[in-house]
Amino acid sequence: MAQKKKRILIVDDDRDLCDLLSKYLQVHSYDTDSAYSGEQALKKVPRKDYDLIVLDIMMPGIDGYEVCHRLKMRRRFNHIPILMLSAKDTDQDKIVGLQTGADSYIFKPFETAALLESIQETMERVSRKRAELGIEHEISFRFLSRFSYLEKVNELVSQLFTRTPLSADEIWELKLALHEIGINAIEHGNKMDPQKAVHVRCAFFEDKLEFTIEDEGEGFCPDTVPDPTRDEALQRERGRGIYLVTQVVDDIQYVDKGSRVRLTKLFNNQARLKHD
């Protein structure tokens, strides 16, 4: 029996580029569809089972960031790998793409062979990672940079859609909280020291999730962090990230002088009542 071809959706407002990429990928045994706007892409995705989406960022109307965000925050579509095309080769653009849930990046202009290689690598990596993580009751990883952390959080978010009853809104809020705690550990805990790592652990239980984020810094006293809702602190940036986290999780604990943070997220109202 012939193996079923992988299907790829190409999203770009440049019709000539879409046609070129479609023909090239079809020669290499992929089925392809094209969408020429973010709106078209969001309409096409529910109609077929796609194995990967090649998604341009800069498009009129709904841009690639918004398309990626909407798809990645839907349980039905979160598993589809998204390879983003960007004309801007900057760290900030890559960070924004990873924050919205992109699985890979390739910068314009690119060789078609390089795109093909990136498509194959992204499919294989995402499939392998999800198979590995899917059998674990506890997921742990360490990272040294923003890029690797955001990639790991995206992998973890996919597991939350698959293995928990949390709503899309709850998962999105958890993702923001993990971003805040992780980046805080890099910038303030480790003070941007490239030799120091941050360690993350997520444990799955029947009624809750437990996250532990630990940096290799000297710690801090959480009582000294200002409450950003108080009048005298409204103009300060400090404290807003931690305040956001407290609004998302059901319990937060600081251990080892604040260098280790333990977060608990309960799954349902009944579990929350027991916890209280």
N, C-alpha and C positions, 0 to 999 in steps of 0.2 A: 504494500500500500504506500502510495506517495505521501511524503510528509507534507502537512499543511503549511502553506506559506505564511510567514509573518506579515501582518498588515500594519502599515505606517501611515499616519496622517501628517501631511506637510502643511504648515500654517504660515503663510507669508503674503503680504499684499503685493509683492512682486510676482506677477503671473508667469513671467518668463523664467524666473528662478524656480518656481514651483514645477513648471513643465520640465525643465532641465533635470531637477533632482528626481522627479517621478520616473522619467525615462531611465536615468542612471540606476536607480534602485530596482526597477523592474528587470533590468538586464541582470542584476545580481540576485534575482529570485525573490524579491519582495513584492507584495501587493501594496498599492499606494492609493490614497485619496488626497485631494487638495482642498484647502479652505483659504480664501483670500482676505479674511478678516477674523478678528476675535469672535464676532457675533456668529459667523458661519461655523467656526470651529466648535463653539459651545452647542450649536444645533446638531452638528454631525456626530460628535462623540457618542451620544446616547444611542445612535442608530446602528453602530457596528462595534465589534470587539477589536480594539486596537492594541497592538503589542508595544507601540512606542509612538510618541508625538514629537515631531521636529517643529519647534515653535519660535518664530521670530518675536523679538521684543517690541521693536518700534513699528507700530501699526496705528492707523487712524481709528478712532472709536475706542473699543476695548483693546488695550495693549496686551502684550504677552505676559507681563507680570500678573495682570488681573485674571487672564485666562488660566494661568497656572494655579493661582490661588484658589479660584472657584473649583477647579477640578480636583486639586489635592485635598480640599476640605469636604469632598463628597465621598462617603464610604464606598460607593459603587465604582468610582473612578480613581481613587487614590493609588491603586496598585499600578496604574499605567506610567511607565517611565517617561519623563519629559526631558528632552535635549533642547536647550535654549540656544538660539542664534543671536549674537550680539555684535553690533558694529562698534561698541565701546569696550576696549580692552583695559578696564580698570578694576582694581580690587573692589571698589565700592559697588560697581555694577554686578560683579559676581556675588558679593555678599547679599545684595537685594534679591537676586535670583534664587539663591539658596534659601533665603528666609521665606520666600513664597512657596518653596517646595521643589524646585528644579532638581533633577538628578544629575545632570551634566551640563557642560557649557562648551560651546565652540565659537570662536570669534571670526567675524567677517573681515577681510575676504578669506576663504578657505578653499583647499583643494577637495574635489569630490571624493577622492580616495581617503582623505583624512576624515571627512564626514562619515563615510562608510565604516571606517575603523572605529570611530567614536560611537556610532550606533550599535555596532556589534559588542563593543566593550561595555556599553551602558546596559544593554539587555542582559548580558551574561552576569555582570556584577550585581545588578538589582535582583535577578532571579536567585543567584547564589546566596546573597545576603539574607533574603527573605526566607529561604529554605533553612538557613542556619539559625536565624533568630526565632523562627516559628516553633522550634522544638524546645526552646529554653524557657524555664520558669523565672529565670533571672538574666538580665542583659547587662553586661558591663563593658565599658570602653574607657580609654584614656585619650587625651588629645593635647596638642601643644599650641594650636592656632585657631583663629576664628573659623577658617575655611573647613578644617577637619571636624570641628565641633558642629557646625551647621549641617554638614553632610550626615553626621551620626544622628543628630536630632531628627532629620527627615526620615531616616531609616526607622527610628524608634516610633515616630508618628504613624507610619504605616502599620506597625505592630499594634498600636493602640486602636486603630480602626478595625483591625482583624480580630483582636482578642479581647476587647472590652466592650461593655454596653454604653460607654460614654457617647454623648451626642457630638456632632461635628463642632458645635460652638464650644463645648467643654474641652475638646481636644485642641482646638485652636487656642484657647486661653492657656492650656497647659503648655503648648508649644511656645507661646510668648513668655510664659514664666520660666521655662527652661532656658530660653535665649537669655533672659535677664540674669539669671543666676550664673549661667556658664560664662557669659561675657564679663560679669562682675568678678568671677573667680580669676579670669585671665588678667583683667586690667588692674583690679584692686588687691586681690589675694596674692597672685604671683607677680604683680607689678610689671607685667609685660616681659618677664624674664623668659627668654626662649628655651632655657634649660629646664624650666619647671613645667610640670604637666598638671592637668586637672583630671580627676578620676570620677566617673559617673556610673552609678548602679541603679537599675530599675528592677524591682521585684514585683511579680504578678501574684495576687492573692484572689480568693473567691469574691471578696467584697471590697477590695481596695488595691491601689498602687502605692508603692513606696519608692521614692527617689532619694538617692544620696549623692551629693555633689561635694567633692573634697579637693581643695587646692593644696599647694605645697608652700604657702606663705606663712606669715607669723600670726594670722588671725586678726580679729577685731572684736570690739564689744558692741553687740547689736543694740544695746540700750542707748548708745551714743548717736545712732542714726536718727535724724529728725523726722517727725511725722509730716509728710508733705501736705497734709490737709489743714494744718494749723496756719493761721494768718501769717505768722512771722517766717514761715518756711515756703510760702507759695512761689517765691521767685527763685528758689534754689532747685538745682537738678538733683542734688544728693538726696537719696532716700526714696525716690519715686519707683525705682525698679523693685526694691524690696517690698514697698507698699503694694505694688501690683501683684506680686507673688502671694502676699497674704490674703488678697481678695479672691484668688483662684483656687488655692488648696485648702484642705480642711484642717491641717495642722502643719506647723513649721517649727523645727527645733534646731538650735545652733549648738554644736559640739566642738570640743578641742579648741577653745578660744575663738570660735566662729569660723575656723578654717574648714569645718565640715557642716553642711546643711542637710537636714533630713526633712523631706516633704511627704505628706500623706494626702492622697486623693481618694475619697470614698465614692463608690459606684452609684448608690441610690439613697433615697430618703430614709428608708428603714435602716440601712447600714449607718447612716449619719446619726439617727436617733440612738442606736446602740453605742456609737462612739461617744456621744454626748453623755 
